[in-house]
Amino acid sequence: SQVVAPRFKLAKWQLPGTLNSVGTIWQSMYITISLVALLPFQCYDHPNGKSSISKFSEVVCWEGDYGVFFGLGVAATAIYAVGFFALTAYANLIAPRASAR
């Protein structure tokens, strides 16, 4: 931004404003990405006693390729859903001390 801004007479990016914009975009995608991460845990029952993932009915839960879906779901949920929540909770805890300076 500091290379492009002077050439096109744009305002330079400030770190707080940039972080605010990135956080807003990240927060707006939070629900969608979290729902995708939780897909492997959303199984529905068949009359034969087996179950499939709701969006991928060809994948039978707890059989075959389901382990890959389950592992990715656990990792994505832990990293993104829980991670982003922990980051925002931490930011809210330190915000009063940081703004008091």
C-alpha positions as CSV (number, residue, x, y, z in Angstrom):
1,S,0.0,0.0,0.0
2,Q,2.8,2.4,0.7
3,V,4.2,1.8,-2.9
4,V,0.9,2.1,-4.6
5,A,-0.7,4.9,-2.5
6,P,1.7,7.8,-3.6
7,R,1.4,6.8,-7.2
8,F,-2.4,6.9,-7.3
9,K,-2.7,9.6,-4.6
10,L,-4.4,7.2,-2.2
11,A,-4.2,7.4,1.5
12,K,-1.6,5.1,3.1
13,W,-2.9,2.1,4.9
14,Q,-2.7,2.3,8.7
15,L,-2.2,-0.9,10.7
16,P,-5.2,-0.6,12.9
17,G,-7.5,0.1,10.0
18,T,-6.1,-2.8,8.0
19,L,-6.4,-5.2,10.9
20,N,-10.0,-4.0,11.4
21,S,-10.8,-4.7,7.8
22,V,-9.2,-8.2,7.8
23,G,-11.1,-9.0,11.1
24,T,-14.4,-7.9,9.6
25,I,-13.9,-10.0,6.5
26,W,-12.8,-13.0,8.6
27,Q,-15.8,-12.6,10.9
28,S,-18.2,-12.4,8.0
29,M,-16.9,-15.8,6.7
30,Y,-16.8,-17.4,10.1
31,I,-20.2,-19.0,10.0
32,T,-19.9,-20.3,6.5
33,I,-16.5,-21.9,7.0
34,S,-17.5,-23.3,10.4
35,L,-20.6,-25.0,8.8
36,V,-18.4,-26.5,6.1
37,A,-15.9,-27.7,8.8
38,L,-18.7,-29.3,10.7
39,L,-20.2,-31.2,7.7
40,P,-18.5,-34.6,8.5
41,F,-20.3,-34.6,11.8
42,Q,-23.8,-34.2,10.3
43,C,-24.8,-37.8,9.5
44,Y,-28.3,-39.0,8.8
45,D,-29.7,-42.5,9.3
46,H,-30.7,-44.9,6.5
47,P,-33.4,-47.6,7.0
48,N,-30.6,-50.3,6.8
49,G,-29.0,-49.0,9.9
50,K,-26.1,-47.2,8.3
51,S,-25.7,-43.4,8.0
52,S,-24.3,-40.9,5.5
53,I,-23.0,-37.4,5.5
54,S,-26.0,-35.1,4.8
55,K,-24.3,-33.2,1.9
56,F,-22.4,-36.2,0.6
57,S,-24.8,-39.1,0.7
58,E,-22.4,-41.4,-1.1
59,V,-20.0,-41.2,1.9
60,V,-21.2,-43.7,4.6
61,C,-20.3,-42.6,8.1
62,W,-17.7,-44.6,9.9
63,E,-16.8,-46.6,6.8
64,G,-14.3,-46.2,3.9
65,D,-13.3,-42.6,3.1
66,Y,-15.2,-41.2,6.0
67,G,-12.1,-41.3,8.1
68,V,-10.5,-38.7,5.8
69,F,-13.6,-36.4,6.1
70,F,-13.7,-36.9,9.8
71,G,-10.0,-36.0,10.3
72,L,-10.3,-32.9,8.1
73,G,-13.4,-31.9,10.0
74,V,-11.7,-32.2,13.3
75,A,-8.7,-30.3,12.1
76,A,-10.7,-27.5,10.5
77,T,-13.0,-27.2,13.5
78,A,-10.0,-27.0,15.9
79,I,-8.0,-24.6,13.8
80,Y,-10.6,-22.3,12.4
81,A,-13.8,-22.4,14.5
82,V,-12.2,-22.8,17.9
83,G,-9.0,-20.9,17.0
84,F,-10.8,-17.8,15.7
85,F,-13.1,-17.8,18.8
86,A,-10.1,-18.1,21.1
87,L,-8.3,-15.3,19.2
88,T,-11.3,-12.9,19.5
89,A,-11.8,-13.8,23.2
90,Y,-8.1,-13.1,23.8
91,A,-8.4,-9.8,21.9
92,N,-11.4,-8.8,24.0
93,L,-9.5,-9.6,27.2
94,I,-6.4,-7.5,26.4
95,A,-8.3,-4.6,24.7
96,P,-9.0,-2.7,27.9
97,R,-5.4,-2.8,29.0
98,A,-4.1,-2.0,25.5
99,S,-6.5,1.0,25.1
100,A,-5.6,2.4,28.5
101,R,-2.0,3.0,27.4
